[in-house]
Amino acid sequence: MPAISINDTVEHARNEMLRKKTNYLLVIDENKNILGYVSKWSMLKAIATQGPLWKRRIRDKMFIDYVLNTSIPRVKATDPIEKAAYTLVVNNSEVAIVEDETGNIAGFITKDTLVKAYAKKSRDAIEVLVENVMTPGRVGIVHPHHSLNHVITKMKTFYL
């Protein structure tokens, strides 16, 4: 995973993301210790919440602290992807450090790579439709102004 220094500017971080075509950058100190990460999401959130302040301080070296996320959980390389996803959700993180059997850093996993891995894993499974995810099973949703014919059609569709 590409890395930047804690002393770099947010502008440099943005340019590095564009250059490396990534959504995440590790942030390290002078001794090469991992302090956290910066994500495209944290930058977008800063733009939304800070507005004009963001534009004035984009070249400020200390402003990288504002977009830095220091919560990087650790997962084992042998863990299933569901466990890694749960770890990210519990720790409110987008990046996790992957450790080998001895506890050394073997790599990193992001929420984006987890989604891709899960989709790849699920390709052989039964196709999941968006409407099955969006509405609970066996529920037909209608508006009070729908026609009776539409309501009956929905009921037949959902076997109600």
C-alpha positions in Angstrom: 0.0 0.0 0.0 1.4 3.4 -0.9 2.5 5.5 2.0 3.1 9.2 2.8 4.8 10.9 5.7 2.9 12.6 8.6 4.7 15.8 7.5 3.2 15.7 4.0 0.4 18.0 3.0 -3.1 16.9 2.2 -2.5 18.2 -1.3 0.4 15.8 -1.6 -1.7 13.0 -0.3 -4.4 13.7 -2.9 -1.9 13.9 -5.7 -0.3 10.6 -4.5 -3.7 8.9 -4.6 -4.3 10.1 -8.1 -0.8 9.1 -9.2 -1.0 5.6 -7.6 -4.7 5.1 -8.5 -5.6 4.2 -5.0 -8.2 5.2 -2.4 -6.0 4.6 0.6 -2.6 5.8 1.8 -0.7 4.7 4.9 0.7 7.5 7.0 4.1 6.9 8.6 6.3 8.9 10.9 10.0 9.6 10.6 10.9 6.2 12.0 8.7 4.4 9.4 6.1 3.4 12.1 2.5 3.2 10.8 0.4 6.0 12.4 -2.8 5.4 10.4 -4.2 5.9 7.0 -5.8 8.5 4.8 -8.7 7.5 2.6 -10.6 9.2 -0.2 -13.6 9.1 2.1 -11.9 11.0 4.9 -10.8 13.7 2.4 -14.4 14.0 1.0 -15.7 14.2 4.6 -13.2 17.0 5.4 -14.3 18.9 2.3 -17.9 18.6 3.2 -17.5 19.5 6.9 -14.8 22.2 6.6 -15.8 23.8 3.3 -13.8 27.1 2.8 -11.4 26.2 5.7 -10.3 23.1 3.7 -9.4 25.3 0.7 -7.3 27.6 2.8 -5.4 24.8 4.7 -4.8 22.2 1.9 -1.1 23.1 1.9 -0.9 23.1 5.7 1.3 20.3 6.9 -0.5 19.8 10.1 -3.9 19.5 8.5 -3.1 15.8 7.5 -4.0 15.0 11.2 -7.5 16.0 10.4 -8.0 13.4 7.7 -5.9 10.7 9.4 -7.7 7.6 10.7 -5.6 5.9 13.4 -7.9 2.9 13.8 -6.2 0.1 11.9 -7.2 -3.3 13.2 -5.2 -6.5 12.7 -6.5 -9.7 11.1 -4.8 -13.0 10.5 -4.0 -14.1 6.9 -5.9 -17.3 7.6 -9.1 -15.6 8.8 -12.2 -15.9 6.5 -13.2 -12.7 4.7 -16.4 -12.5 6.8 -14.3 -12.2 9.9 -12.2 -9.5 8.3 -15.3 -7.6 7.3 -16.7 -7.8 10.8 -13.4 -6.6 12.2 -13.5 -3.5 9.9 -17.1 -2.7 10.9 -16.5 -3.1 14.6 -13.4 -0.9 14.5 -15.1 1.6 12.1 -12.1 1.3 9.7 -11.6 1.0 6.0 -8.2 -0.7 6.2 -6.8 -3.7 8.2 -3.3 -4.9 8.7 -2.9 -8.6 7.7 -0.5 -10.5 10.0 1.2 -13.8 9.3 1.5 -16.7 11.8 4.4 -15.0 13.6 2.6 -11.6 14.0 4.6 -9.8 11.3 2.8 -7.6 8.8 2.1 -9.7 5.7 0.0 -7.0 3.9 -3.1 -4.9 4.1 -6.8 -5.4 3.2 -9.3 -2.7 2.5 -13.1 -2.7 2.4 -12.9 -2.4 -1.4 -10.8 -5.6 -1.7 -13.2 -7.4 0.7 -16.2 -6.5 -1.4 -14.5 -7.7 -4.5 -13.4 -10.9 -2.8 -16.8 -11.6 -1.5 -18.4 -11.0 -4.9 -15.8 -13.4 -6.5 -16.6 -16.0 -3.8 -20.3 -15.7 -4.4 -20.2 -16.0 -8.2 -21.0 -19.7 -8.0 -23.8 -19.2 -5.5 -27.4 -18.4 -6.3 -27.8 -15.0 -7.9 -28.9 -12.4 -5.4 -31.2 -9.6 -6.8 -31.1 -6.1 -5.5 -34.8 -6.2 -4.6 -34.1 -9.3 -2.4 -31.5 -7.3 -0.5 -33.5 -4.1 -0.3 -36.8 -5.5 1.0 -37.3 -8.2 3.6 -38.5 -11.5 2.2 -42.2 -12.0 1.7 -43.1 -8.3 1.9 -44.8 -6.5 -0.9 -44.6 -2.7 -0.7 -47.4 -0.6 -2.2 -48.4 3.0 -2.0 -51.8 4.0 -0.8 -52.5 5.5 -4.2 -51.7 2.3 -6.2 -54.5 0.6 -8.0 -56.1 -2.6 -6.6 -54.8 -4.4 -9.6 -51.2 -3.3 -8.8 -51.7 -4.5 -5.2 -52.9 -7.9 -6.3 -50.0 -8.3 -8.7 -47.6 -7.5 -5.9 -49.3 -10.1 -3.7 -49.0 -12.7 -6.4 -45.4 -11.8 -7.0 -44.5 -12.3 -3.3 -46.9 -15.2 -2.8 -48.9 -13.3 -0.2 
